[in-house]
Amino acid sequence: MNTQVIRNVRPMGTAAVDVLINTSVIEAVLPAGSASPELPCLIDGQGQLLLPALVESHVHLDKTLWALPWRPNSAGPTRNDRISNEQVLLKDFAIPIAERAGPLIEHCIARGSLYFRSHVDVQTAWGLRHVEAMLALRQRYQHLIDLQLVAFPQGGMLIQPGTEELMEQALALGVDLVGGIDPAAIDRDPVRHLETIFGMAQRHDRGVDIHLHDPGDLGRWEIERIADMTQAHGLQGRVMISHAYALGAFAPSDLLGLADRLAELGIAIMTCAPPQVTVPPVAMLRSRGVTVCSGSDGIRDTWSPMGNGDMLERAMLIALRFGWSKDEDLAMAFDIASAGGAQAMGIANYGLGVGCQSRLLLLPAENLAESVVSRSLQRTVISNGRIVARDGAFVTNPA
Amino acid sequence: MNTQVIRNVRPMGTAAVDVLINTSVIEAVLPAGSASPELPCLIDGQGQLLLPALVESHVHLDKTLWALPWRPNSAGPTRNDRISNEQVLLKDFAIPIAERAGPLIEHCIARGSLYFRSHVDVQTAWGLRHVEAMLALRQRYQHLIDLQLVAFPQGGMLIQPGTEELMEQALALGVDLVGGIDPAAIDRDPVRHLETIFGMAQRHDRGVDIHLHDPGDLGRWEIERIADMTQAHGLQGRVMISHAYALGAFAPSDLLGLADRLAELGIAIMTCAPPQVTVPPVAMLRSRGVTVCSGSDGIRDTWSPMGNGDMLERAMLIALRFGWSKDEDLAMAFDIASAGGAQAMGIANYGLGVGCQSRLLLLPAENLAESVVSRSLQRTVISNGRIVARDGAFVTNPA
């Protein structure tokens, strides 16, 4: 029932096929031209590249100033300056989150992302307001996208009494994961911070996603403690360390043992690959079996006006960050922005095989490498059996 | 004669004006709505940002594989591997330079660049073939763009006997500048390399543009020697050091004296701001009066498939490289991709004032910062009194 054909597309750059889909999954993959002409044609791909929808593994949708007039950045230079600047600006912000994050989600869909993990700021300054707004948005777009939410104590947890309780309430409301942030630099008690969030995750049967900017030896020591806690709380395969700048402060050859431990415990590493700080050695990590994913982080928010939610551009930035130019390396960058994220986020049935989700991206490119380098905006995005974006624009009222 | 109006545009983000231009210069800037309705209207800008055309200060047009089917990168890991790989591939390459570099020039024009400095590979493997091709292309596009050419000894000069003579011949044919490359790492005799190229420049009354990847203390020592030679040969204001990675290996505060000397001698620094190497501290250099410019470097060539010639994207990459998020810093990134390049390249009458060249870029953005962050492709490009690109596409046969 409801089977439609995507004609003449090249999955991941391989030979042309016809793909039969329904509203949820890929039903069949046939040689190009062999799908029954009786079947309704969703789109003739004309030999374009067929890709699984992209995966945005780390974003802060609730903080965005997207769809608003330009706003000059007013934050001070340190991380704490940015946190306090944001608290002041967003506390009584006139435009509701739905009117900013909603258009941003549609923009991201139009760039090909249909899977998101968004860190939602939970703090005493505004209680659960951001959580409630993001839960409502999740419902609004649930037919098109997967949206995982993290209860994220941006302003600190131990240093802001009441935050822990708010995070518990957020989980009760339906938020998916327990967040954390710089147990040493911000919360100043790394062991108690980690025990608190891992304990909360275990009690609620949720995963953990922790922002770790803490640098060098300090951050590395915390990563080792996160590994200990993951093991102690039985959270193997459900923990992500976001940023993990510390892993960029060492020669990759010094980190092989730690990488093996992360792989064994199923702890994923998320990097946006920013150029002005040290970043995890992603090729080495992947070679040891660690799942690596990526995201946009903040998109046009009070931290920075940068970002556009384009995960193909992010793959390009990852490749630039490491000086990659080989097809296999560019394909690795693509994988980090797609299957790596799906693996890290625990998304079932991701890919282009029969039975995989029929959430798809078509664009003109010869292969994965070219898709990352060219980042064509002539993207067609398919979800729920419909074309939901065309030529880089969200289709508001699909037929 | 031939006066046309560009109506309702905001120069650099300031209040809306009407701009009167002819085929070569800006004739007048009037309050919006006050230009005579009798004058022919070239375009109604509808409040868009008006910018001077962008400046591509460092590119290798002769080497590009643009407009060809995707080609996996086959080079080895070192700079010498890439040089020898390129020599083998390009020596008897089937597709002429005009069919690759021509479409790339048109693509760059469509992204808003109308000023270029292209390093043309002069080596014994192919003699002056690249020079001749680029001179012909310069003639083909001379009504639309400025294209400066550098006689660039990619494969080394002293180590490839005959190259020096080819460079002399290139200058005689009309190439504008004398190039150089890593006097220590590639030519292995830094003083003789620099004496040769500066002597050649002085004899031919040309400027110098030297590729300097040599790192750390070595590169810094060579920059000091370049300053000496600039002074000794009376080439103040006519020398550019491209890349200058060495300047990123020191604390900016250690380089103040050297920066002052570069400023005094009018030696410009070109950086593409790559994320995987050390890069010059551009904010400090500018604060001491050094002219800083930028470029795409190679665009889809045998070195790397990366690059698209978009100087607004380059400005964004510069801002990312230094973690800039303030409007004034983003405007600095824009300046490096525009006026900084014009200054470094000695382009007369660049800008938006009366008497400046009427080579212009219009795009939807509130201000310079947003132009860099958003990099809208809805760009209108004006040269020679015509619209030469619209919505990011080159207009092949303008009316």
Interface residues (C-beta under 8 A of the other chain):
Chain A: P69 W70 P72 N73 A75 A273 P274 P275 Q276 V277 R300 W303 S304 P305 M306 N308 M316 L317 A319 L320 R321 F322 G323 S325 K326 D327 L330 A365 E366 N367 A369 E370 V373 S374 L377
Chain B: P69 W70 P72 N73 A75 A273 P274 P275 Q276 V277 R300 W303 S304 P305 M306 N308 M316 L317 A319 L320 R321 F322 G323 S325 K326 D327 L330 A365 E366 N367 A369 E370 V373 S374 L377
